């Protein structure tokens, strides 16, 4: 037990099936396919503060973590009941944790 590394990974809901702001439809099967096929070794996703990513290592706009996995859940209660949710498991950088 003493050798176990404490993880700071956390899951966040990043999408829900339904109509997008620009009118496109994202259905539950699309989200499930994304979760099943996501492989960070093939195409990694970074967590950024903004849509701007600085090439400078000490910038306020540097990456804050990586998406290490995706999963889905069917929402069973509340205003989104009946929809499918996509969750991203985030591995934060040391900077994000500070």
LOPABA-929835 format. One record per residue (C-alpha): x, y, z; residue in three letters; chain. Coordinates in steps of 0.05 Angstrom, whole numbers, plus 5000, padded with zeros to 4 digits. Layout:
residues N
<c1->X | c2->Y | c3->Z | type->Ala | mol->A>
...
END
This chain:
residues 98
<c1->5000 | c2->5000 | c3->5000 | type->Unk | mol->A>
<c1->5057 | c2->5049 | c3->5015 | type->Unk | mol->A>
<c1->5081 | c2->5043 | c3->4943 | type->Unk | mol->A>
<c1->5014 | c2->5060 | c3->4912 | type->Unk | mol->A>
<c1->5018 | c2->5125 | c3->4873 | type->Unk | mol->A>
<c1->4961 | c2->5173 | c3->4890 | type->Unk | mol->A>
<c1->4927 | c2->5194 | c3->4826 | type->Unk | mol->A>
<c1->4897 | c2->5262 | c3->4815 | type->Unk | mol->A>
<c1->4858 | c2->5241 | c3->4754 | type->Unk | mol->A>
<c1->4786 | c2->5263 | c3->4752 | type->Unk | mol->A>
<c1->4727 | c2->5253 | c3->4704 | type->Unk | mol->A>
<c1->4689 | c2->5312 | c3->4675 | type->Unk | mol->A>
<c1->4626 | c2->5311 | c3->4634 | type->Unk | mol->A>
<c1->4647 | c2->5342 | c3->4567 | type->Unk | mol->A>
<c1->4586 | c2->5327 | c3->4522 | type->Unk | mol->A>
<c1->4514 | c2->5306 | c3->4524 | type->Unk | mol->A>
<c1->4473 | c2->5278 | c3->4467 | type->Unk | mol->A>
<c1->4425 | c2->5326 | c3->4435 | type->Unk | mol->A>
<c1->4424 | c2->5386 | c3->4389 | type->Unk | mol->A>
<c1->4487 | c2->5431 | c3->4389 | type->Unk | mol->A>
<c1->4486 | c2->5507 | c3->4391 | type->Unk | mol->A>
<c1->4494 | c2->5509 | c3->4315 | type->Unk | mol->A>
<c1->4438 | c2->5459 | c3->4302 | type->Unk | mol->A>
<c1->4476 | c2->5394 | c3->4292 | type->Unk | mol->A>
<c1->4452 | c2->5330 | c3->4325 | type->Unk | mol->A>
<c1->4499 | c2->5289 | c3->4368 | type->Unk | mol->A>
<c1->4467 | c2->5223 | c3->4386 | type->Unk | mol->A>
<c1->4486 | c2->5174 | c3->4440 | type->Unk | mol->A>
<c1->4516 | c2->5124 | c3->4391 | type->Unk | mol->A>
<c1->4565 | c2->5177 | c3->4368 | type->Unk | mol->A>
<c1->4588 | c2->5190 | c3->4439 | type->Unk | mol->A>
<c1->4593 | c2->5115 | c3->4454 | type->Unk | mol->A>
<c1->4635 | c2->5105 | c3->4390 | type->Unk | mol->A>
<c1->4681 | c2->5162 | c3->4411 | type->Unk | mol->A>
<c1->4691 | c2->5132 | c3->4480 | type->Unk | mol->A>
<c1->4703 | c2->5062 | c3->4452 | type->Unk | mol->A>
<c1->4753 | c2->5084 | c3->4399 | type->Unk | mol->A>
<c1->4792 | c2->5138 | c3->4437 | type->Unk | mol->A>
<c1->4865 | c2->5120 | c3->4442 | type->Unk | mol->A>
<c1->4911 | c2->5174 | c3->4469 | type->Unk | mol->A>
<c1->4971 | c2->5138 | c3->4438 | type->Unk | mol->A>
<c1->4942 | c2->5149 | c3->4369 | type->Unk | mol->A>
<c1->4914 | c2->5220 | c3->4378 | type->Unk | mol->A>
<c1->4922 | c2->5255 | c3->4444 | type->Unk | mol->A>
<c1->4878 | c2->5310 | c3->4470 | type->Unk | mol->A>
<c1->4906 | c2->5365 | c3->4514 | type->Unk | mol->A>
<c1->4870 | c2->5408 | c3->4565 | type->Unk | mol->A>
<c1->4880 | c2->5482 | c3->4550 | type->Unk | mol->A>
<c1->4857 | c2->5544 | c3->4588 | type->Unk | mol->A>
<c1->4836 | c2->5579 | c3->4524 | type->Unk | mol->A>
<c1->4833 | c2->5564 | c3->4450 | type->Unk | mol->A>
<c1->4901 | c2->5599 | c3->4445 | type->Unk | mol->A>
<c1->4961 | c2->5554 | c3->4459 | type->Unk | mol->A>
<c1->5028 | c2->5588 | c3->4470 | type->Unk | mol->A>
<c1->5093 | c2->5556 | c3->4446 | type->Unk | mol->A>
<c1->5128 | c2->5587 | c3->4507 | type->Unk | mol->A>
<c1->5137 | c2->5538 | c3->4564 | type->Unk | mol->A>
<c1->5122 | c2->5588 | c3->4621 | type->Unk | mol->A>
<c1->5062 | c2->5620 | c3->4587 | type->Unk | mol->A>
<c1->4994 | c2->5627 | c3->4622 | type->Unk | mol->A>
<c1->4966 | c2->5592 | c3->4560 | type->Unk | mol->A>
<c1->5005 | c2->5527 | c3->4566 | type->Unk | mol->A>
<c1->4971 | c2->5459 | c3->4568 | type->Unk | mol->A>
<c1->4942 | c2->5440 | c3->4636 | type->Unk | mol->A>
<c1->4934 | c2->5366 | c3->4626 | type->Unk | mol->A>
<c1->4916 | c2->5308 | c3->4581 | type->Unk | mol->A>
<c1->4854 | c2->5268 | c3->4566 | type->Unk | mol->A>
<c1->4874 | c2->5196 | c3->4583 | type->Unk | mol->A>
<c1->4807 | c2->5162 | c3->4571 | type->Unk | mol->A>
<c1->4734 | c2->5171 | c3->4552 | type->Unk | mol->A>
<c1->4671 | c2->5137 | c3->4578 | type->Unk | mol->A>
<c1->4596 | c2->5145 | c3->4572 | type->Unk | mol->A>
<c1->4537 | c2->5141 | c3->4620 | type->Unk | mol->A>
<c1->4462 | c2->5144 | c3->4609 | type->Unk | mol->A>
<c1->4433 | c2->5201 | c3->4648 | type->Unk | mol->A>
<c1->4374 | c2->5175 | c3->4690 | type->Unk | mol->A>
<c1->4348 | c2->5236 | c3->4727 | type->Unk | mol->A>
<c1->4343 | c2->5311 | c3->4724 | type->Unk | mol->A>
<c1->4331 | c2->5355 | c3->4663 | type->Unk | mol->A>
<c1->4378 | c2->5314 | c3->4619 | type->Unk | mol->A>
<c1->4346 | c2->5246 | c3->4636 | type->Unk | mol->A>
<c1->4345 | c2->5199 | c3->4576 | type->Unk | mol->A>
<c1->4408 | c2->5228 | c3->4544 | type->Unk | mol->A>
<c1->4478 | c2->5199 | c3->4539 | type->Unk | mol->A>
<c1->4536 | c2->5236 | c3->4572 | type->Unk | mol->A>
<c1->4609 | c2->5233 | c3->4550 | type->Unk | mol->A>
<c1->4661 | c2->5237 | c3->4605 | type->Unk | mol->A>
<c1->4735 | c2->5253 | c3->4596 | type->Unk | mol->A>
<c1->4786 | c2->5227 | c3->4647 | type->Unk | mol->A>
<c1->4837 | c2->5282 | c3->4657 | type->Unk | mol->A>
<c1->4910 | c2->5273 | c3->4679 | type->Unk | mol->A>
<c1->4928 | c2->5343 | c3->4704 | type->Unk | mol->A>
<c1->4997 | c2->5374 | c3->4698 | type->Unk | mol->A>
<c1->5034 | c2->5396 | c3->4761 | type->Unk | mol->A>
<c1->5017 | c2->5468 | c3->4742 | type->Unk | mol->A>
<c1->4943 | c2->5453 | c3->4741 | type->Unk | mol->A>
<c1->4948 | c2->5422 | c3->4810 | type->Unk | mol->A>
<c1->4984 | c2->5482 | c3->4839 | type->Unk | mol->A>
END
